[in-house]
Amino acid sequence: MDVLELTRLQFAVVTIYHYFFVPLSISLAGTAAGLQVAWLRTGQERYLQLTKLVGKLLIVTFAVGVVTGLVQEFQFGMGWSNFARFYGDVFGPTLAIEGMLAFFLEATFLALWYFGWDRLPRKLHAATIVIVAAGTVMSAFIILAANSFMQNPVAYSLDPVTGRAHLDDFGALLLNEVNLAAFPHTLAGAVMAGGSLLLAIGVWRLRAGGEAAFRTLARLGAWLTLTGGALTALTGDHLGKVITEVQPMKMAAAEALYATTTGAPFSVFAVGGPDGGEPFFSLEIPRLLSVLAKGDPGATVQGIDDLQAQYVAQYGPGSYIPMIPVAFWTFRLMIGIGMLAAAVAAYYLWSTRRDRQAHRLLIRFLPLIPILPAAANTFGWIFTETARQPWLAFGISRVADGISPGLTSGEVLVSLIGFTVVYGVLAVVWLRLVRHLSRQPLEAAAPAASAGEQAPEREPVPVY
């Protein structure tokens, strides 16, 4: 592998690993806030117990997410300094604001929430975790604006002398049509990821004879997974139509559609040639691709060959075709695995209605369900980024032009191995901590002080 391929692989490893924790943080923060508000409104002890459990899971996940996110941002300077040099004026504000939100807003109020038990009035204490949840959502919106610039560059102008991009309108950058479509899709995927983790923990503890509150946790996780799955499908449909407008090659690659077709079908399964070319066997649903791409079963979808010729005329000689097998299969795996997770959650809800017990086989394998949304999210990001190739920022900057000058394959390989080892250790630590927290009995701490009431002086309940 040459230096470009290794640098891309390094960024992919760091980004994919970091993104395991991002949707979990978003979902767990919102769930903890919802549970605490439910406790304030109803006074039911189980909501307080579950608030504390979910909050502990959030703290562990948030810590790992922040560490891995820092490395991801540093890579723009380490491995992609040419891109950062020319487009840093556009990326800089989004990365800076996201860092401020993550470190100062989310981290500060998460600490206030954790140490504020028995010290803050109830409503004020609940407000701290609500702010954390809002901060995770805002942070996701800001960082997605940076990624959306790479998918659909807007709100910038190029200096005629230096060629550097200057940000013209920060509001327009945030309101990029790709960002407005990708943001709800990302949140829906996050709801699935967090819900599946809670479902797995609840079922696992019930199987081991845990407290009755874990039934509430399991059903809450199942509802979140099912709802997130439905919203992911709806928002993904809209995102697909936006992508078709701004990156038609990406949608053509998702279907391996080489010839421009009216009423284009969608392949559920296909077998391509040895070179990854046009499939010679395909199980198709008629006209579905036209519906997915443009919302019209009779719409015309541009093919790879016509788009390649168009891009050569527009941007100059070269190949503008992404890796077709990767785009084709990640697109289907993203959809299929996400649908499977939602279907399993729906079946669990149906099988446990009216206090019934779930099937023994279902209970046995449900603790593995968090793998499904994590895999669907991963395949979704792989599709999003690889099907944009060869562009780093679509239409204005190619991947090969963005890497840092002077990098050697040996330097990148050593850092890649180092990141992989460290991240592997972090993964083991996170899994062991989550397992440890999930095995602990639900013990509610003393409730927060009511408004105007002086809280007693005592140490906070340890997380571990």
C-alpha positions in Angstrom: 0.0 0.0 0.0 1.3 3.4 -0.9 1.3 6.4 1.4 -2.1 7.7 0.2 -3.8 4.4 0.8 -2.3 4.0 4.2 -3.3 7.6 5.2 -6.8 6.9 4.0 -6.9 3.6 6.0 -5.6 5.4 9.1 -8.3 8.0 8.9 -10.9 5.3 8.3 -9.8 3.3 11.3 -9.9 6.3 13.6 -13.2 7.7 12.3 -15.1 4.4 12.4 -13.8 3.6 15.9 -14.8 7.1 17.1 -18.2 6.7 15.6 -19.0 3.6 17.7 -19.3 6.0 20.7 -20.9 9.1 19.1 -24.4 7.7 18.5 -24.3 6.0 21.9 -23.4 9.2 23.7 -26.2 11.1 21.9 -28.8 8.4 22.6 -27.8 7.7 26.2 -27.7 11.4 27.1 -31.3 11.9 25.8 -32.5 8.7 27.5 -31.0 9.7 30.9 -32.6 13.1 30.6 -36.0 11.6 29.7 -35.8 9.1 32.6 -34.9 11.8 35.1 -37.7 14.0 33.9 -40.1 11.0 34.1 -38.9 10.4 37.7 -39.6 14.1 38.6 -43.1 13.9 37.1 -44.1 10.5 38.5 -41.9 9.9 41.6 -41.5 6.2 40.6 -38.3 4.8 42.0 -37.5 2.7 38.9 -37.0 5.8 36.8 -34.5 7.2 39.3 -32.7 3.8 39.4 -32.5 3.6 35.6 -31.5 7.3 35.3 -28.4 6.5 37.4 -27.5 3.4 35.4 -27.9 5.1 32.0 -26.0 8.1 33.3 -23.0 5.9 34.3 -23.0 4.3 30.9 -23.0 7.7 29.4 -20.0 8.9 31.4 -17.9 5.9 30.3 -19.0 6.2 26.7 -18.5 10.0 26.6 -15.0 9.8 27.9 -13.9 7.3 25.2 -15.7 9.3 22.6 -13.9 12.5 23.5 -10.5 10.9 23.5 -11.0 9.3 20.1 -12.6 12.4 18.7 -9.5 14.5 19.5 -7.3 12.1 17.5 -9.7 12.4 14.6 -9.5 16.2 14.5 -5.7 16.1 14.9 -5.5 14.0 11.8 -6.5 16.9 9.6 -3.1 18.4 10.5 -1.2 15.2 10.8 -2.2 13.4 7.6 -4.2 15.9 5.6 -2.4 19.2 6.1 -2.8 20.2 2.4 -6.5 20.0 2.7 -6.5 21.8 6.1 -4.3 24.5 4.6 -6.6 25.3 1.8 -10.0 24.7 3.5 -9.2 25.3 7.1 -11.0 28.7 7.1 -14.2 26.8 6.3 -13.5 23.8 8.6 -12.0 25.7 11.4 -15.2 27.4 12.8 -17.1 24.1 12.8 -14.4 22.1 14.5 -13.7 24.9 17.1 -17.4 25.2 18.0 -17.8 21.4 18.2 -14.8 21.3 20.5 -16.2 24.0 22.7 -19.6 22.2 22.9 -18.0 18.8 23.7 -15.5 20.0 26.2 -17.1 23.0 27.9 -20.8 22.5 27.6 -21.3 18.8 27.6 -18.4 17.9 29.9 -19.1 20.7 32.3 -22.8 20.0 32.7 -22.2 16.2 32.8 -19.8 16.8 35.8 -22.5 19.0 37.4 -25.0 16.3 36.9 -22.8 13.6 38.4 -21.6 15.6 41.4 -24.8 17.4 41.8 -26.8 14.6 43.4 -27.8 15.7 46.9 -26.4 19.2 46.2 -28.7 20.8 43.6 -32.4 21.3 43.7 -34.2 18.6 41.8 -35.3 20.6 38.8 -32.0 22.4 38.5 -30.2 19.1 38.7 -32.4 17.6 36.0 -31.7 20.7 33.8 -28.0 19.8 33.8 -28.5 16.4 32.1 -31.1 18.0 29.7 -28.4 20.5 28.7 -25.9 17.7 28.2 -28.4 16.0 25.9 -29.0 19.2 24.0 -25.3 19.7 23.7 -24.7 16.3 22.1 -27.3 17.1 19.5 -25.9 20.5 18.7 -22.4 19.0 18.6 -23.6 16.5 16.0 -25.2 19.2 13.9 -22.1 21.3 13.8 -19.7 18.5 13.0 -22.1 17.1 10.3 -21.9 20.6 8.7 -18.2 20.1 8.2 -18.7 16.7 6.7 -21.6 18.0 4.5 -19.2 20.6 3.0 -17.1 17.6 1.8 -20.2 16.1 0.2 -21.6 19.4 -1.2 -19.3 22.4 -0.9 -21.3 25.6 -0.2 -20.8 29.1 1.4 -17.2 29.5 0.3 -15.1 31.4 -2.3 -11.6 30.6 -3.6 -8.8 33.2 -3.4 -7.6 33.7 -6.9 -4.0 34.0 -5.8 -3.5 31.4 -3.1 -6.4 29.1 -4.1 -7.5 29.0 -0.4 -11.1 28.7 0.4 -12.7 31.4 2.5 -16.0 31.0 4.4 -18.6 33.5 3.1 -21.6 32.6 5.2 -21.5 30.5 8.3 -25.3 30.2 8.4 -25.3 28.9 4.9 -22.7 26.4 5.8 -24.8 25.1 8.6 -27.9 25.0 6.5 -26.3 23.0 3.7 -29.1 20.8 2.2 -27.0 17.7 2.8 -26.5 18.6 6.4 -30.3 19.2 6.9 -30.9 15.8 5.4 -28.0 13.9 7.1 -28.6 15.3 10.6 -32.0 13.7 11.3 -30.8 10.5 9.7 -27.8 10.5 12.0 -29.9 11.1 15.1 -32.3 8.3 14.1 -29.3 5.9 13.8 -28.1 7.1 17.2 -31.5 6.3 18.8 -31.2 2.8 17.4 -27.7 2.3 18.7 -28.5 3.5 22.3 -31.8 1.7 22.3 -30.2 -1.6 21.4 -27.6 -1.3 24.1 -30.3 -0.7 26.7 -32.4 -3.6 25.3 -29.4 -5.9 25.6 -28.6 -4.9 29.2 -32.3 -5.2 30.2 -32.7 -8.7 28.8 -29.4 -9.9 30.1 -30.2 -8.8 33.6 -33.8 -10.2 33.5 -32.3 -13.5 32.3 -30.0 -13.4 35.4 -33.0 -12.7 37.7 -32.4 -8.9 38.0 -34.8 -6.4 39.4 -38.2 -5.7 37.8 -37.0 -2.3 36.6 -34.9 -4.0 34.0 -38.1 -5.1 32.3 -38.8 -1.3 31.9 -35.3 -0.8 30.6 -35.6 -3.7 28.1 -38.9 -2.5 26.7 -37.7 1.1 26.6 -34.6 0.0 24.6 -36.8 -2.0 22.3 -39.1 1.0 21.6 -36.1 3.2 21.0 -34.6 0.6 18.6 -37.9 0.2 16.7 -38.6 3.9 16.6 -35.1 4.7 15.5 -35.3 2.1 12.8 -38.5 3.6 11.4 -37.1 7.1 11.5 -33.8 6.0 9.9 -35.8 4.6 7.0 -37.8 7.8 6.5 -34.9 10.1 6.9 -32.7 7.9 4.7 -35.2 8.1 1.9 -35.0 11.9 2.0 -31.2 11.8 2.2 -31.0 9.5 -0.8 -32.9 12.0 -2.9 -30.7 14.9 -1.8 -27.6 12.9 -2.5 -28.9 12.0 -6.0 -29.1 15.7 -6.7 -25.6 16.7 -5.5 -23.7 13.5 -6.1 -25.4 11.4 -8.8 -22.4 9.2 -9.1 -22.8 8.0 -5.5 -26.4 6.8 -6.2 -25.4 5.2 -9.5 -22.5 3.4 -7.6 -24.9 2.2 -4.9 -26.8 0.2 -7.6 -23.8 -0.5 -9.9 -26.0 1.2 -12.6 -23.7 1.7 -15.6 -26.3 2.8 -18.2 -28.6 5.7 -17.7 -32.0 4.1 -17.1 -35.6 5.2 -17.0 -37.6 3.4 -14.3 -34.4 2.0 -12.8 -34.7 -1.2 -10.7 -33.1 -1.8 -7.4 -31.1 -5.0 -6.9 -31.7 -6.8 -3.6 -28.8 -9.2 -4.5 -26.3 -9.2 -7.4 -23.2 -11.0 -8.6 -20.8 -8.8 -10.5 -17.8 -9.6 -12.8 -14.3 -10.3 -11.4 -13.4 -6.7 -12.0 -16.3 -5.3 -10.0 -18.1 -4.3 -13.2 -21.7 -4.5 -14.2 -23.5 -7.4 -12.5 -24.2 -10.5 -14.6 -26.8 -11.8 -12.2 -29.2 -9.6 -10.2 -32.4 -10.1 -8.2 -34.3 -6.8 -8.8 -37.3 -4.9 -7.6 -38.6 -3.0 -10.7 -38.4 0.8 -10.6 -37.4 1.0 -7.0 -34.1 2.8 -7.6 -36.0 5.6 -9.4 -38.3 5.9 -6.4 -35.4 6.0 -4.0 -33.4 8.4 -6.1 -36.2 10.8 -7.2 -39.5 9.7 -5.7 -40.9 8.8 -9.1 -41.1 5.2 -10.5 -40.7 6.5 -14.0 -37.8 8.9 -13.3 -34.5 8.6 -15.2 -31.4 7.8 -13.1 -28.0 8.7 -14.6 -25.6 5.8 -15.1 -21.9 5.5 -14.2 -20.7 5.6 -17.9 -22.6 8.8 -18.7 -21.5 10.5 -15.5 -17.9 9.5 -16.0 -17.9 11.1 -19.5 -19.6 14.2 -18.0 -17.0 14.6 -15.2 -14.1 14.1 -17.6 -15.5 17.0 -19.7 -16.1 19.1 -16.6 -13.1 18.4 -14.4 -10.5 17.0 -16.8 -9.0 13.5 -17.5 -9.1 10.8 -14.8 -11.4 8.2 -13.3 -14.3 9.5 -11.2 -15.8 6.1 -10.5 -15.7 5.0 -6.8 -15.1 1.4 -5.8 -18.3 -0.1 -7.1 -18.4 -3.4 -5.0 -17.8 -1.4 -1.8 -20.5 1.1 -2.6 -22.9 -1.6 -3.7 -22.6 -3.9 -0.7 -22.2 -1.3 2.1 -25.4 0.4 0.9 -27.3 -2.9 1.2 -25.7 -4.0 4.4 -26.6 -0.6 5.9 -30.2 -1.0 5.0 -30.6 -4.7 5.7 -28.8 -4.8 9.1 -30.7 -1.7 10.3 -34.0 -3.3 9.3 -33.1 -6.5 11.0 -32.4 -4.7 14.3 -35.7 -2.9 14.1 -37.5 -6.2 13.3 -35.9 -8.0 16.3 -36.9 -5.1 18.6 -40.5 -5.3 17.3 -40.7 -9.0 17.8 -39.4 -8.6 21.4 -42.1 -6.0 22.1 -44.8 -8.2 20.6 -43.6 -11.3 22.5 -43.5 -9.6 25.9 -46.8 -7.7 25.7 -49.1 -8.1 28.7 -46.2 -9.2 30.9 -45.5 -12.3 28.9 -42.0 -13.9 28.8 -40.0 -13.7 25.6 -39.0 -16.8 23.8 -36.0 -18.5 25.3 -34.0 -18.5 22.1 -34.7 -14.8 21.6 -33.6 -13.9 25.1 -30.4 -15.9 24.6 -29.3 -13.9 21.6 -30.7 -10.5 22.3 -27.6 -9.4 24.3 -25.8 -9.4 21.0 -28.3 -6.9 19.3 -26.1 -3.8 19.8 -23.8 -5.3 17.1 -26.5 -4.7 14.5 -27.0 -0.9 14.7 -23.2 -0.5 15.2 -22.6 -2.4 12.0 -25.4 -0.5 10.1 -23.9 2.9 11.2 -20.5 1.7 10.2 -21.5 0.5 6.8 -23.5 3.7 6.3 -20.4 5.9 6.9 -18.2 3.7 4.7 -20.7 4.1 1.9 -21.0 7.9 2.5 -17.2 8.4 2.4 -15.9 5.8 -0.1 -18.7 6.4 -2.7 -17.6 10.1 -2.8 -14.2 9.1 -4.2 -12.0 10.3 -5.8 -13.1 13.6 -4.2 -12.1 14.9 -0.8 -14.5 17.8 -1.2 -16.8 17.0 -4.1 -15.9 18.9 -7.3 -13.1 21.0 -5.8 -10.4 18.9 -4.2 -9.3 15.3 -4.8 -8.1 12.9 -2.1 -4.7 12.7 -3.6 -4.2 16.4 -3.3 -5.1 16.6 0.3 -2.5 14.5 2.2 0.4 16.1 4.0 3.6 16.5 2.0 6.7 14.5 3.0 4.8 11.7 4.7 6.3 8.2 4.2 4.6 4.9 4.2 6.6 3.8 7.2 5.5 6.8 9.3 1.9 6.3 8.5 2.1 2.5 9.1 3.7 3.0 12.5 1.1 5.4 13.6 -1.7 3.2 12.2 -0.4 0.3 14.2 -0.1 2.4 17.3 -3.7 3.7 17.0 -5.0 0.2 16.3 -3.3 -1.2 19.4 -4.4 1.7 21.7 -8.0 1.6 20.4 -8.1 -2.1 20.9 -7.2 -1.6 24.5 -9.8 1.2 24.9 -12.4 -1.1 23.4 -11.6 -3.8 25.9 -11.7 -1.3 28.8 -15.0 0.2 27.6 -16.6 -3.3 27.2 -15.4 -4.4 30.7 -16.7 -1.1 32.3 -20.1 -1.4 30.6 -20.3 -5.1 31.6 -19.3 -4.2 35.2 -21.9 -1.3 35.4 -24.6 -3.5 33.9 -24.0 -6.2 36.5 -24.4 -3.9 39.5 -27.7 -4.0 41.4 -29.9 -0.9 41.0 -29.4 1.2 44.0 -31.0 4.6 44.0 -28.9 7.3 45.6 -30.6 9.8 47.9 -32.9 12.0 45.8 -31.7 15.5 44.9 -32.9 18.3 47.1 -36.2 19.9 46.3 -36.4 23.6 45.4 -35.3 25.9 48.2 -34.3 22.9 50.4 -30.8 22.7 51.8 -29.1 19.4 50.7 -27.2 17.4 53.2 -23.4 17.3 53.0 -22.2 13.9 51.7 -20.0 12.4 49.2 -21.5 11.5 45.8 -22.3 7.9 45.0 -19.3 6.4 43.2 -19.8 5.4 39.5 -18.0 2.1 39.9 
